[in-house]
């Protein structure tokens, strides 16, 4: 029997007691706890941070029975019960300042009632201070403080002009973590990004950031080994549904949901929400992007006038990852922290990182989000045209395919607003990648830069674009530069296509094909 998948479940106790599938992270969690008191972890939304927080809560509350079959049971001998104060700031993400204050006050009231503490202070910070110290006097135990999604209210107001009003409300609570450190056994804070002038970073100078520590790159998410160890039967069922082998389905899952790297030496990490949803629904949909994309990301892309082709092979230094979001002049740090980009390579000599899309789910979904502003058509219209184009191309009906594409451009008003090759090339690139086909754009070769390669199941299409020149000239460039040579050993037939656009007509003027 396959255990039920804990999709959306963040209650560790319920997962264990109700028999849900659980990837045992307790050994890694134990390594994090020992010899550390103040810890910060950044991970994307829906990546398991809240489940980790809840697991920590059960551990520090001394609920030994829940862990009896897990790795930590062989490591922990004491199982001391501590008072635990947990704050889930994601509950405040859609609230105004008064709502955030009231939500924090409500959480404090729960703990005050639990320990029989009355407090006349109205400020949340003073109430939290009294709570921590009173519970220490009452129990003789230091407190464990768990703050989940500390930045959720900040990100919600990142672009609406209310950030300056929200910060002091949170700072009032967070600064008590530093002030009362002698009364704290362990502090664990999660979030996505970094903000300046919030006391969690400006005053808590002993906070250890493990977000890019290779020792903890898999503390959230699912590694390849963990997927194969825990979910072989689920993969087999999904393979049967898709009429393919186990190995083929495993590779499909890797291409779709794997590829996250959180350090310079990180193993591959699967998106847990996506891969478990895929096994549960027996489908290969874009599960994470549909549920985890927030408006602040879209607003951030618009603010920075993000360009689609700019998200491949971006070079950053480690300090760039921790730039405060409200001060950042770049879109990349937030996209990395939010899970839309990930580490692809690292050069030790220069300490320089290369980041890009982690997998096809994120790449295709991101293109879908940004495409209307680039191409000016609805998602349905664009996909319908591109499906027809692709299947005509794959069937060898090249003239029919480019007639469809020509018609598509004609129907898009002012698509060539920049009237240059780069804009047309970007639109074509987006259209192909949007459908998930393996396409490379601006490929560097020994003799120049190829505009586009489309890898279809049975053919390779090499495409060169020109604007206000000729399709013959575009095709001649493919041959003169030897763009096809590196792909001769692939075995698939290579079809070369030169395409010319007319800036006056704002569409394809002609094309020339050579097999």
C-alpha positions in Angstrom: 0.0 0.0 0.0 1.3 3.5 -0.9 1.0 5.9 2.0 -1.0 9.0 1.3 1.0 12.0 0.2 1.1 14.9 2.7 0.3 17.6 0.1 -0.2 20.9 1.9 0.1 19.2 5.3 2.4 21.1 7.7 1.5 19.4 11.0 4.2 16.9 11.7 2.2 15.2 14.5 -0.8 14.6 12.1 1.5 13.3 9.3 3.1 10.7 11.6 0.0 9.7 13.5 -2.2 9.5 10.4 0.3 7.5 8.4 1.2 9.9 5.7 4.4 9.5 3.7 7.3 11.4 5.4 10.8 12.0 4.2 12.9 11.8 7.3 14.8 15.0 7.8 15.3 14.6 11.5 19.0 13.8 11.3 19.7 17.0 9.4 17.5 18.9 11.8 19.5 17.5 14.7 22.7 18.6 13.1 21.3 22.1 12.8 20.2 22.3 16.4 23.4 21.1 18.0 26.0 23.9 18.6 23.7 26.6 17.2 21.3 28.8 19.1 20.2 31.4 16.6 19.5 30.2 13.0 18.0 31.7 9.9 16.9 29.7 6.8 15.7 31.1 3.5 13.8 28.8 1.2 11.0 29.4 -1.4 7.4 29.2 -0.5 5.8 25.7 -0.3 9.2 24.1 0.1 8.7 22.6 3.6 9.8 25.4 5.9 6.6 25.3 7.9 6.8 21.5 8.3 10.3 21.9 9.5 9.2 24.5 12.0 6.4 22.2 13.2 8.8 19.3 13.5 11.1 21.5 15.7 8.1 22.4 17.8 7.3 18.8 18.5 10.9 18.0 19.2 11.4 20.8 21.7 8.1 20.1 23.4 9.6 16.6 24.1 7.1 14.5 22.2 9.5 11.6 21.9 6.9 9.0 20.7 6.4 10.9 17.4 10.1 10.4 16.6 10.5 6.7 17.7 10.9 5.4 14.1 13.0 8.3 12.8 16.7 8.9 12.6 16.8 11.4 15.5 15.7 8.7 17.9 19.2 7.2 17.6 20.8 10.6 18.3 18.8 12.3 21.0 19.0 10.8 24.5 17.6 13.6 26.7 14.3 14.7 25.2 14.0 17.8 27.4 10.7 19.7 27.2 11.1 23.4 26.6 8.5 26.2 26.4 8.0 26.9 22.7 6.7 30.2 21.2 5.8 29.9 17.5 4.7 32.8 15.3 3.4 32.1 11.8 3.8 35.4 10.0 2.3 34.1 6.8 -1.1 34.6 8.5 -0.4 38.4 8.3 0.5 38.7 4.6 -2.9 40.1 3.5 -3.3 42.4 6.5 -2.9 46.1 7.1 -0.8 47.5 10.0 -3.7 47.2 12.5 -4.4 43.6 11.4 -0.7 42.6 11.8 -0.7 44.1 15.3 -3.9 42.3 16.2 -2.6 38.9 14.8 0.6 39.1 16.8 -1.3 40.1 19.9 -3.7 37.2 19.5 -0.7 34.7 19.4 0.8 36.3 22.5 -2.6 36.0 24.3 -2.7 32.2 23.6 0.7 31.8 25.3 -0.1 34.1 28.1 -3.3 32.1 28.9 -1.3 28.8 28.5 1.1 29.9 31.3 -1.4 31.9 33.3 0.4 35.2 32.7 -1.4 38.6 32.8 0.2 41.6 31.2 -1.1 45.2 31.3 1.3 46.3 28.6 -0.3 47.1 25.3 2.8 46.9 23.1 3.4 43.5 21.6 7.2 43.8 22.2 6.9 44.4 25.9 4.3 41.6 26.2 6.7 39.2 24.4 9.5 40.2 26.7 7.5 39.6 29.8 6.3 36.3 28.4 9.8 34.9 27.8 11.1 36.0 31.2 8.0 34.9 33.2 8.0 31.5 31.6 11.6 31.1 32.4 10.9 32.0 36.1 7.9 29.6 36.1 9.5 26.5 34.4 13.2 27.0 34.9 13.6 26.3 31.2 14.8 28.7 28.4 12.3 29.4 25.7 12.4 28.2 22.1 11.3 30.8 19.6 10.2 29.8 16.1 9.2 32.5 13.6 7.9 31.2 10.3 7.9 33.3 7.2 9.2 36.4 9.1 9.1 38.5 5.9 5.7 37.5 4.6 4.0 40.9 5.7 7.0 42.8 4.3 6.9 41.1 0.9 3.1 41.7 0.7 3.7 45.5 1.0 7.0 45.6 -0.9 5.5 47.7 -3.8 2.4 49.4 -2.3 4.2 52.2 -0.3 3.2 50.8 3.1 6.5 49.0 3.8 7.7 51.8 6.2 4.6 51.4 8.3 4.8 47.6 8.5 8.5 47.4 9.5 8.1 49.0 13.0 5.3 46.6 13.9 7.5 43.6 13.2 10.6 45.2 14.6 8.8 45.6 17.9 8.4 41.8 18.1 11.7 40.7 16.5 14.0 42.9 18.6 13.0 41.0 21.7 14.7 37.9 20.3 18.0 39.7 20.7 17.2 41.5 24.0 16.2 38.2 25.7 18.9 35.8 24.3 20.0 34.7 27.8 16.5 33.3 28.3 16.4 31.5 24.9 17.5 27.9 24.3 17.0 28.0 20.5 15.8 30.5 17.9 14.8 29.5 14.4 13.6 32.0 11.8 12.5 31.2 8.3 11.7 33.5 5.3 12.4 34.1 1.7 14.4 37.3 1.5 16.3 39.9 3.5 15.2 43.4 4.5 17.2 46.2 6.0 16.3 48.1 9.1 14.4 45.1 10.5 15.9 44.1 13.8 16.1 40.4 12.9 19.2 41.4 10.8 20.3 44.8 12.1 20.5 43.8 15.8 20.5 40.0 15.9 24.2 39.8 14.9 24.7 36.3 16.2 22.0 34.9 13.8 23.6 32.1 11.7 22.4 32.1 8.2 22.5 28.5 6.9 20.6 29.2 3.7 23.6 28.6 1.5 25.5 26.2 3.8 26.1 23.0 1.8 25.6 20.9 5.0 21.9 21.9 5.0 21.1 22.3 1.3 18.6 19.4 1.6 17.0 20.2 4.9 13.9 21.2 2.9 12.9 19.7 -0.4 13.5 16.2 -1.6 16.8 14.9 -2.9 17.1 12.4 -5.7 18.1 9.7 -3.3 15.2 10.5 -1.0 12.7 10.3 -3.9 13.9 6.9 -5.0 14.1 5.6 -1.4 10.6 6.7 -0.5 8.5 6.9 -3.6 9.5 4.1 -6.0 5.9 2.7 -6.1 4.5 6.2 -6.9 6.9 6.7 -9.7 6.0 3.2 -11.1 2.3 4.1 -11.1 3.0 7.4 -12.8 5.1 5.6 -15.4 2.3 3.2 -16.1 -0.1 6.1 -16.5 2.2 7.7 -19.1 3.0 4.3 -20.7 6.7 4.7 -20.2 9.5 2.9 -18.2 10.4 3.7 -14.6 13.7 5.3 -15.7 12.0 7.4 -18.4 9.4 8.7 -15.8 12.2 9.4 -13.3 13.9 11.5 -15.9 10.6 13.3 -16.7 10.2 14.2 -13.0 13.8 15.4 -12.9 13.4 17.7 -15.9 10.1 19.0 -14.6 10.6 19.5 -10.9 14.3 18.9 -10.0 17.3 21.1 -10.3 17.2 23.4 -7.2 20.7 24.1 -5.7 21.0 26.2 -2.6 24.8 26.2 -2.2 27.9 26.1 -4.3 28.2 22.3 -3.7 24.5 21.4 -3.5 23.0 18.2 -4.6 19.9 18.3 -6.8 16.7 19.1 -4.9 13.2 18.4 -6.1 10.4 20.8 -5.4 8.5 18.8 -2.8 5.0 20.3 -3.5 5.3 19.6 -7.2 6.8 16.1 -7.2 4.4 14.9 -4.5 1.4 16.4 -6.3 2.6 14.8 -9.5 2.7 11.4 -7.8 -0.7 11.9 -6.2 -2.6 13.3 -9.2 -0.6 11.1 -11.6 0.0 14.1 -13.8 2.9 16.3 -14.8 1.4 19.7 -14.3 2.9 23.0 -13.0 1.7 22.5 -9.5 4.1 24.8 -7.6 3.9 27.8 -9.9 0.1 27.6 -9.8 0.0 27.8 -6.0 3.2 29.6 -4.9 3.4 32.6 -7.3 2.7 35.8 -5.4 1.7 39.2 -6.7 4.9 40.7 -5.2 7.0 38.7 -7.7 5.0 39.9 -10.7 5.2 43.5 -9.3 8.9 43.1 -8.8 9.4 41.9 -12.4 7.5 44.9 -13.6 9.4 47.4 -11.4 12.7 46.2 -12.7 11.5 45.9 -16.3 12.7 42.3 -16.4 13.6 40.9 -19.8 12.9 37.2 -20.5 16.2 36.4 -22.0 18.0 37.9 -19.0 17.1 34.9 -16.8 19.5 32.4 -18.4 23.2 32.2 -17.2 23.1 35.2 -14.8 26.4 35.8 -13.0 26.4 36.9 -9.3 28.7 37.0 -6.4 27.5 35.6 -3.0 27.0 39.1 -1.5 24.5 39.7 -4.3 22.2 37.0 -2.9 21.8 38.9 0.4 21.1 42.4 -0.9 18.0 43.8 1.0 15.0 43.7 -1.3 13.8 47.3 -0.9 17.4 48.5 -1.6 18.1 46.2 -4.5 18.5 47.5 -8.0 18.4 44.0 -9.4 15.6 41.5 -9.8 17.8 38.5 -9.4 18.2 38.2 -5.6 14.5 38.0 -5.0 14.0 35.6 -7.9 16.7 33.3 -6.5 15.3 33.4 -2.9 11.8 32.9 -4.1 12.7 29.8 -6.1 12.4 31.1 -9.7 16.1 31.0 -10.3 18.7 28.7 -8.8 22.5 28.1 -8.8 23.6 26.4 -12.0 27.4 26.6 -11.6 30.1 28.0 -9.3 33.6 29.1 -10.1 35.9 28.8 -7.0 38.7 30.9 -8.4 36.5 34.0 -8.8 33.8 33.0 -6.2 31.2 33.7 -8.9 27.9 32.0 -9.2 25.9 31.3 -12.4 22.1 31.2 -11.8 19.2 30.3 -14.1 15.9 28.5 -14.2 15.9 25.3 -12.1 13.6 23.2 -14.3 11.0 23.2 -17.0 8.1 23.9 -14.6 9.5 27.2 -13.5 10.8 28.2 -17.0 7.6 27.6 -18.9 5.4 29.1 -16.1 7.6 32.2 -15.8 7.4 32.7 -19.6 3.6 32.4 -19.4 3.4 35.0 -16.7 5.6 37.5 -18.7 4.5 36.7 -22.2 1.3 38.9 -22.4 3.5 42.0 -21.8 5.9 40.9 -24.4 3.7 39.5 -27.1 0.3 41.1 -26.2 -1.9 38.0 -26.7 -3.9 35.9 -24.4 -2.4 32.6 -23.1 -5.0 30.6 -24.9 -4.5 32.3 -28.3 -0.7 32.0 -28.0 -0.7 28.3 -27.1 -3.2 27.4 -29.8 -1.1 29.0 -32.5 2.1 27.6 -31.2 0.8 24.1 -30.9 -0.4 24.3 -34.5 2.9 25.7 -35.6 4.9 23.1 -33.8 3.0 20.1 -35.0 3.1 21.3 -38.6 6.8 21.8 -38.3 7.3 18.3 -36.7 5.2 16.8 -39.6 7.5 18.4 -42.1 4.9 20.9 -43.3 7.3 23.8 -42.9 5.5 26.2 -45.3 2.2 25.6 -43.4 4.0 26.1 -40.1 5.5 29.5 -41.0 2.2 30.6 -42.6 0.6 30.0 -39.2 3.4 32.0 -37.5 3.1 34.8 -40.0 -0.7 35.0 -39.3 0.0 35.0 -35.6 2.3 38.0 -35.8 -0.1 39.9 -38.0 -2.8 39.6 -35.3 -0.6 41.0 -32.6 -0.6 44.8 -32.7 2.7 46.6 -32.6 4.6 43.4 -31.7 7.7 44.8 -33.4 7.7 47.9 -31.3 11.5 47.9 -31.1 11.8 47.2 -34.9 14.9 45.1 -34.4 16.1 41.5 -34.7 16.5 41.1 -31.0 12.8 41.7 -30.3 11.6 39.3 -32.9 14.1 36.7 -31.7 12.9 37.1 -28.1 9.3 36.7 -29.1 10.1 33.5 -31.1 12.2 32.2 -28.2 9.4 32.8 -25.7 6.8 31.2 -27.9 8.8 28.0 -28.2 9.9 27.8 -24.6 6.4 28.7 -23.4 5.2 25.3 -24.7 8.1 23.5 -23.0 10.0 22.5 -26.1 13.8 22.4 -25.7 14.9 25.5 -27.3 18.2 27.4 -27.0 18.6 31.0 -28.1 21.7 33.0 -29.0 23.9 29.9 -28.9 27.6 30.8 -28.9 29.6 28.8 -31.5 33.3 29.0 -32.6 32.3 31.2 -35.5 29.4 33.3 -34.2 26.1 33.3 -32.3 23.2 31.2 -33.6 19.8 32.7 -33.1 17.7 29.6 -32.3 17.8 25.8 -32.1 14.6 23.8 -31.6 15.0 20.1 -30.6 12.0 18.1 -31.7 11.7 14.4 -31.0 12.8 13.4 -34.5 14.4 16.5 -35.9 16.7 19.4 -35.0 15.7 22.8 -36.4 18.4 25.4 -36.7 16.8 28.9 -37.3 18.4 32.2 -38.1 16.5 35.5 -38.1 17.0 38.6 -40.1 15.1 41.9 -40.1 14.5 43.8 -43.4 17.2 41.7 -45.2 16.4 38.3 -46.7 15.6 34.7 -45.8 18.4 33.6 -48.2 20.9 35.7 -46.3 19.8 34.2 -43.0 20.1 30.6 -44.4 23.5 31.4 -45.9 24.8 32.5 -42.5 23.8 29.1 -41.0 26.0 27.4 -43.7 28.9 29.9 -43.6 29.2 29.8 -39.9 28.8 26.0 -39.7 26.1 26.2 -37.1 24.8 22.7 -37.8 28.2 21.0 -37.3 28.1 20.4 -33.5 24.9 18.6 -33.9 25.8 16.2 -36.7 26.5 13.3 -34.3 23.1 13.6 -32.6 21.5 11.3 -35.3 18.4 13.3 -35.9 18.0 15.0 -39.2 19.0 18.7 -39.2 16.7 21.2 -40.9 18.1 24.7 -41.5 15.7 27.6 -41.8 16.4 31.2 -42.6 13.7 33.7 -41.7 13.3 37.3 -42.5 10.9 39.8 -40.7 9.5 42.9 -42.2 9.5 45.8 -39.7 7.0 47.7 -41.9 4.6 44.7 -42.1 5.4 43.7 -38.5 5.4 40.0 -39.4 7.4 37.3 -41.3 8.2 38.3 -44.8 9.7 35.1 -46.0 11.6 31.9 -45.1 14.1 29.5 -46.8 14.5 25.9 -45.9 17.4 23.5 -46.4 17.5 19.9 -45.1 
